[in-house]
Amino acid sequence: MLLRKLGQARRLSQAAIAPNGDWVAWIEALPGKNGEITGMSRIHLIRTAHAGHVYTLRVNARAAGYFSLAWSPNSRELAFLSTAASPGQAQIFVSRISARSIGKPARITRLQGDLGDLHWSPGGKRIGFLYIHNALRAAGPLQPMTPPSGVIASHIYEQRLMTAAWPGGQIRAVSPPHLYVYQYGWSPRGRQFVISAAYGNGDANWWIARLYTLNSHRGGLRLISRPAWQIAQPRWSPDGKKIAFISGIMSDEGSTGGDLFLAPASGGRAKDITPHLHASITSFHWLNARQILLSEDRGGAAALARLELKTRKIQPIWRGPVSMSAGGWNFGVSLANDGIHAAMIQSSFRRPPELWAGRLGHWRQITRVNAKLRPAWGRVVDLHWRHQAYRLQGWLMLPRHYHPDRKYPLVVSVHGGPGAANTPDWPGTFYNTSLLSHEGFFVFYPNPRGSFGQGEAFARANIKDFGYGDFQDILAGVKYITRHYPVDPRRLGITGWSYGGYMTMWAVTQTHMFRAAVAGAGLADWLSYYGENDIDQWMIPYFGASVYDDPGIYARSAPITFIKNAKTPTLILVGDRDGECPTPQSFEFWRALRTLGVPTELVVYKDEGHYIWRPSDQRDIVRRQIAWFEKYLR
């Protein structure tokens, strides 16, 4: 019943305010009977001055998926992608929007492959988009990998930058073949693009992407910057003289956090203009040629600030114990041209996702689609503790029916990444640990060194040190909790997915304080992992060299190196087509535990990748996780 109720939350996947601020559009997913992800959605619009009637935009009567909203510069057209014309194949549509009516969408592409990331040209005559011709799957390493066969790596599916004329729909390829484009931005006059791109495999090479410019009509690729770290969100300044982008140590494409850099548009050395920021920038907007609006992860929660380029002074605007996004993983807002009005999707541990809009820091709630939902978990405390030189932060979820005179078990839930953070979100259906609170557990969500939220020095503090300083930070947090809350130190568990799965495997080889563990998509052996995964380039910034040049640094942090220390009963979960943390890693750890006589169980989910998409599999994971901790911690 609880799992079904959790799936009833209406998912809002994108918010987009019109440049003139008159309209807000958003996308709402259509759930199945038991909260299943159907892939179907719809677009809604509302006039900001008349927050009353909600318009729904559809291509036709057929149920379809809608995504990638993009307003034209004059706020009169809304472009989007939809599968309404042919199931499973998205195409670009444009609908004319006026004060009195929502026009019938016009289809402007007839392509075969994966399309995404729509952006209008400044003059409103062309729409930029990213395109993989004849793609076998959706782009990105979270997706289930295509099963290998034949000659491996004989063909690279490059993601090219394209434009479509409006009206008319004439298609033009802008970026050259063999170059994989990750993100892009138009120049102020629409004559050039700035792109982050790399040659070769798209899933693997995001970590070595460089910054280029190219002409929007005739190409002419020009390298302008070789950043030392990963880069995201390149955007041209309004005066056309500079290009800003986020750069920092990032472990996952799409999970953005770092400092803000400026590079001359003509080429040259990029400069870090927020070098001592005690936060991680997750997205930004140019307000004018002198000011930039920053969206930040500051201490595990969302924040907004204004950066003055001349003085480098950062003025806080707003911070709250919430998560807010215009779409995707990262904190951010959709901003109108006035730099004052914005729209976003907000949620927290106590409030389910809803659309909000209005003046920065003074917005109001627009939707109430999840008004009937109530948390099935306990109160959450913003927790702070110290370890070594760090003041650390995390979230402690209390048992739902909490009584301070009772003793409770505690489960540590380690986030993935490591370049990420536990943030105050309404819990989702994938790898949900909040229901442990409903069953009478404390749940601890730590943000140890290596996490976003406390600046780049903190995010880089686990380089060449996986499993050591970051794990000790977590243990220090557990000790702090057992001193200040009624937690039974004999009933401690640990869990996590991805990097959290690795940390779980590491934990049971380093200490016997945890009496039960659940490792999702973990990493048992960094040496074998290096040759098995599809995204090996992410490892070199963290380990300082390839496994072939410095195998010792990889072995030092590998759980399998210390496997004979393991005594903790461990449940292991993984998708059979996971490219980020391949299935053999889970098999290796499971087989070792079995050989050593440690209670263990391995569950492999068919046709699933690093992210588990199928709702029945998501529910199965939660059931097994709760049952495992109930068995060993009660």
N, C-alpha and C positions, 0 to 999 in steps of 0.2 A: 504493500500500500504506500509506504514512504517513497519507494523508488518511482512509483507511478506519479505521486504528487510532485516529486522533484522534476520529473519530465514535463509537467504541465506548465512550467514557467515559459511564457512567450518570449522567444529569442528575438531581440532587435539587433541586427547585424551591421547597420550603417546609419549614420545621421549626416545630412547634407543641407546646410543653409544656403539659400540663394545669395549671390554676390551683393544684391541690393538689400538683403535682409527681409524681404517681403514674404518669402515662403520657406518652409522647412519640409524636406522630404526624408523619409526613412524606410527601411526594409524590415518587414516582420516575417519570420519563418512560420510556416504552417505545420503544426505538429500532427502526428498520426494519433490513433485512438489512445495509445498508452504513452504518449509523449515521444513517439519515434521521430527520428530525423528523416523527413520525407524528401528533402531536397527542394520542396516547393515553398514559395514565398509570395509576397505581394508588396507593392510600393504604395505608401500612403503619403499624402501631402496635406499641409494645413497652412492657412494664412496667419502670419505671426500677429498681425493687428486685430484679427478676428478669431481668436482661439476658440473655435466652436466646431464648425463642420469639418469633418475629415474626408478628404477625397481619396479614392482608391484608383490607382492607375494600372490597367491591364492591357496586354497586347490583344488578347482574345479571351474567349470563355474557358480555354484549356488551362488546367493547372500547370504551373511552370515555375522555374527558378528565376529570380531577379537579383541582380547584384551590380556593383561598381557604378553607383550614381555619380553623375558629373553635370553640374550646371554650366550653361553657356555664360560668357562674360556679361552679356546684357540681361541675364536672368529670365530670358524668354523661352529657352529650350532646356529640357532635361534629357540628357543621354543616359543610357543604361544598357546592360547586357541582360539577355533573357533567352531561355530555352523554349519559348512559346512556339517558335516556328517549327522546330524539330527537336523532339526529346533528346536530351543528352548533348546537344550542340548549341552553344550560346552564339548569339549574333548581336550586333549593335542596333539599337532602336533609338529614335529621338521623338519626343513628344513636345509640342508647342504648349507653353503655359501662359495664360493671360489672367487678368484679375477676375474674369467671369467664367473661364472654362479651362478644362484640361483636354488638349487635343489628342486625337487618335494617334498612337505611336506609328511612326514610319520606319520600316526596316531599311538599313543602309548597307549591310554587309551580307555576303553569301560565301562564307569561308568554312573550311574544314580544319579543325584543330582547336587549340586552347587559346582563348582570348581573355585579356584582363587589363586593369589599371587604365581606365579612360580619363583623359584630360583634354579640354578644349584648348585650341590655340588662342592667344590673346585677342585676335580679331574675330574669333567666332566662326571662321570659315572651314576649319579642319578639326578633326578629333584624333588625338594621338592614342595609341593602344599598343599593348604587347601581345605578341602572337607566336605560337609554336605550331608550325604546319604539320598536320597529320599526327598530332601528339597522341601517344598511346594511353596517357593518363593525365590527370591534372598536374600542373607544375608544383614543385616543392618537395623537399625530402620527408615531410610528414606523411605523404601519401603512400599507399601500398606500392612497393617497387614492382616493376614489370618482371615476371619470372625470367631468369636468364636462359638463353638457348643460342646455339650457333656461335658465330665468331663474336666474342664480347668486345664492346667498345668500337665496333666497326662503323657505327653511325652516331653522331651527336645531334640531338634534337635542340637546335639553338632557338632561343627566344629573341625574336627580332622586334625592333621598334617600327611601327607602321603608322600611317595616317589615313583617314578616310575623309573625303570632302563632304561638306554640308552646305547646301543640299547636293544631291547627286550620288555620293557614295563612292567616287573613284578612289581606289586603293593605291597607296604608294609605299614601297619598302624604303625605310630611311637608313637603318643601320646595315652594315655589311654582313654577308654570310659568315658563319663560323664564330661570330661574336655573340655571346649570351648577355643580353641586357636585363639587368635586375630592376632598376628604377630610372626615372627620367624626369626632366622638367623643361618647359618651354622658356626661351629667352623672352624679355619684355615685349619685343617687337615680333616675335614669332618666327624669326629667321633662323634660329639655331636651337639645338637641344643641348642640355648637359645630361650625361648618362653615367651610371655606375655599371661597369661591364667587365667581363673576363672572357678569354678564349677557352674553349674546351667544355667539359661537363658542367652543366648548369647547377646541379645539386651540390657538387663538390667545391666549386671555385668561387662562390660568393665571398669567401674569406680572403681572397687575393684580388678582388675586384679593384679596378682603378677608375679614375675620373677622366672622362673624355668630353669633348664638345664635337658636334657635327652639324653641318648645314641641314636645315629642314627640307630642302629641295634637292640638293645634289650630293648629299653625304659629306665627304671630306673629313674623315675621322682625325681628331687631334688630341693627343694625350696632354692633359694639363696638370695632373697631380698623381703621385704614387704614395698614398697615405701609408703610414707605418702600421695602422690597425685597420679593423673592418670599418666600412663606411655605409651610410644609409641616408636616404632622403635628400639628394642634391637639389638645391633650389637657387634660382637666379635672383639677384637683388633687383629691386624695381628700376634702378638706374642703369642696369646692365653691366656694371663694372666688376661685380664680385659674385662669387658662388659660395653659398653656405652649405654645410653638410654636417651630419653627426658622425663622429668617429670615436672608437674605443674598443676595448676587448669585448667582443660579442661572440657567444657560442652558438647561436642559432639564427639563421636567416629569418627575419620578421620579428625577432625579439630584440628591440632596439634600446640601447642605453649608452650614453657616453658624453663627451664634451662637444661643444660647437666649434667648428673650424671655418675659417674664411680663406678662400683662394682667389687670386686675381683671375678674372674671366679670360684674360689673355694668356694665362699660364704662369706658373711660378710656385714658390713655396707656400704651402697652406699653413696658417697660424692657428693655434689653439687660443680662442678668445675667452674661454671659461676654465682656465687651468686649475683653479682652486675651488671649484664649485663642490659643495658638500651635498650633491644630489646627482641623479643621472637624467640627462635630457632624453626624452622619449620621442618628441616631435617638436616642430616649431613653425612659425609663420612670420614672414616679413611684414611688418606694419608699414614701414616706409624705408627709405634708404639709410635711415639713422637708427631705427629701432626694430627689435625682433621680439615676438612673443614666444616664450619658452613653456613647453609642457614638461613637467618633471615628475620623476619618482623621487620623492623626498622622504626618506625614512619609512619607506613601505607604503606611502599613500600619495595620492595625486596632488599636484600643485601647479600653479601658473605664476609666471614672473615676466617682467619686462626688462629686456637688456638694452642699455644705451651703448651703441657701438663706440662712440667717441671716448667716453669715460670708462667703458667696460663695467659700469655700475649695474647691478641687478636689483630691481625693485620688486619685492613679493606682491602679488595681487590677490592670491587666494590659495588656501590649502584646506583639505578636508579628509576625514577618514573614510574615503570612498575610492572607487575606481571609476574613471570616466574615459570614454573613447568615442571617436567618430567612426570607428570601424577597425577591426584587427586587434592585435594583442596590446598595442601600446597606448599609454595615456595620451589624450589629446582631445582637441575640439575641432569642429568645423566652423570657420570664422568668416564673417561677412566682410565686405570691402572697407567698412568703416573702422574695422579693428576693434570694435566694441561689442557687437552682438555675435552670439555664437550658439551652436547647438551641439549636443552630445548625448550619449547614452550613459546613464549613471546607475551604479549599483553599490551595495555594501553588504556586509555580513547580515545586516538586519533588513535591508530594503532590496527587493528584486529589481531587475533592470527596467528602467523607464526612460522615455525621451524627455530631456530638459532643454530649454532655450531661453534666451534673453541676454541682458547685459552681462559682461564678464563678472563673475562673482555674485551676481544678483539675478540669476536665471530662475525660471519657474518651471514646475513640472507640467509637461504637455500631455503625456499619455498616462493612463491608469489601467493598462491591460493586465497587469499582475497584482492589482489591488487586493485580491482575495487571498493571496499567498501569505503564509506566515512561516517564520523560521521553525524548522524541526530540530534545531540545535540550540545550545546554550549561549549565554552571553560571551562576548569576545573582548579580551583585554589587550591593549597595546602595551607590550612587554618590553622592558629595557634591562640589560644586564651588562656587566663589564667582564672582559677577558683580555689579558695582556694589555696591549695599547689601545684596544678598541672598545667603544661603547656600542653595543650590539642591540638590534631590534628584532622583534618577531611578534607573533600574535598567539595568544593562548585562548583556546575555546574551552569554556567550562562545560561540565556535564549539564544536560538540559535541566534535569531536576537536581540541582546542586544544593547540598547541605554541608556547611563548613565543618560539621562535627563528624562527617564520615570520611573514610579513606577510599580513594578511587585509583584505578589504573590510568596510565598515561601512554599515548602513542605519539611519537615524533613523526611529523609528515614533512619530508625534505623536498624542496622544490627542484624542478629540472633546471637545465641550463648547462653550466652553473651561472651563465650570464642571464639572470632573471631575478624575480623576487616573489615572495609570498605577499599578496596584496589583498585589501579588503573587498573581495568580490562576493556576490551571491554565488554559492557553490553550484557548479555545473553537474552534468550527468557523467562526465568522464573522470575517472579516478577520484570519485567523491569520497573524502574522508570525514566530512562533517557529520554523517549519520552515526559515526562512532560516538559522538557526543550524545545523540539520542539514546544510545545503548548504554550510557553511563561511564564514558571515558572522558578524560581530559585529552585534548588534541593540541599539540604544540607545533606551530608553523614558524620555524626560525629563518632569519636572513643572515647567515654567517658571512665572513669575508669571501669575496668572489661574487656576491650578490649586487644587484643594482640598488640604488637608493642613498648611497653615501659617498658618491664621487668615484673618479677613475682610480685613484690610488687604492681605495678599498676594493673595487672590482678586480684590480690586478693583483691583489694580495695573495691569491692562491696559485699564481703562476709557478710551475715546477714544485708544487706543494699539495697536490690533490690528496685529500684524505688525512692531512695532518693538521694545519692550523684551522681550516674550516670545520673539520670534525671536532676538534677541541673546543671551538666556539659553541658548537651545538651541545656538547656535553656540559659545558659551563652553564648554558641556559637551562638544561635539565636539572642540574644541581641547584640553581637559583629557584626553580619552580618547586622542587621538593622541600626547600627550606621555607617557602612562603605560602604554599598551598597544600591542601590535604591529599597529597599523592603518595601512594604506596610504592616505595622504591624497589620493592620486590616484584612489582607488576608493571614493567616498562616494555614498550614495543617500539618498533621503528618501521617506517615504510616510505615509499617514494617511487616516482616513475622517471625514467631516463637518467639524468644525473642523480636524481633522488634514489633511483634503483641501484645505481653504482654505490652511492653512499650507504645504502642499506646492506649491500653485500660486503662493503668495507667494514661496516660497524660490527658485523657478527664475527669478523676475523680479528678484531682489535680489542674487544671487550666482551665480557659475559654478563654485563649489567642488563642487557635487553633479553627478555625471556621469550620473545616472539618477533618475527620479522616477515614482511611481505615486500618482495623486490619486483617492481614492474619495469620491464625493458631495461635491465641493468647491464653492467659491464663487469665481467669477471677478470679479464686479462687484457691489459692495454696493449701488450705486444701482439697477440693474435688479432685483437680488435682492429689494429691499424690496417691490416691487410684484408679485413672482412667488410668494413663499412663502406658506404657510398659517399661519405663526406669527410674524407681523411684530412683535407686541408685545415679543418678547424683545430686540429690538435697541435700543429707546430707553434702557433702563438702561445699556447699554454705550456707546452713541454720544452720549447726552445730549440728543438731539432726533430728530425724524423726518427722513427724507431730504429732505422738502419744506421743512423749516425750516433745515437745515444740510447741504446736499449736499457741501460741501467736506470735512467730516470723514469722510464715507463714501468719497469719491474718494481721499482720502489713503491709505486702507488697502486699496484695490482692486487686485488683481493686474493687471487689464486696463489700469490706468493706466500700468503700467510694462512692458507686454507686449513692447515692442521690445527689451528687454534679454534676453529669454529665448533660451537656446541649448540647454537640457538636454532630452534625449529623455524624453518624458512619456507614460505610459499613463494613460488616464482611464476610470473605471468609475462607473456610476450606475444606479439603478433607474428605470424609466420612469414610476412613479407616486409619486415621492418628493415629499412636501409640505414637508419641512424644507429640503432643498437641491435645488430642482427641476432637472429634466433640462436646461432651456435654459442653465443656468450652465455645465454641462459642455460643451455644444455650443459656447457662446461661446468658451471657452478653447481647445477643440480646433480650431475654425475659425481662430482667430488664429494658433495655432502652425503650422497647415498653410500659411496664407498667407505666414508668415515663413520657411517652409522648415525648420522644426524637426521632427525625427522624432517622430511622435505616433500614437496609436491611441485610438479611443473605442469602448467596449463598453457597450451599454445592455441591462439585464436586464428582460425582459418581466414585467409584473404584479408587480413588486417595489417596495417603498416605501423609506423611509430605512434601515430594517434589512432585510437580505437574508435571507429565511427559507428559501428552497428549497435543500436540501442540494446539489443538482447545481450551482446557481449559486454557492454558497459554495465548493465545490471548484474550480470554474472560475476564480474570483477568485484563489485561492491559486496555482493552476497558472500563470496569466498573470503574476501578480506575481513569482513566482520566476523564470520564464523571462525576464521583462524585465530583472531585475537581473543574471541570469546573462549575458545578451547584452551589457550595457553596462558591467558592473563586473568581468568576468573578464579 
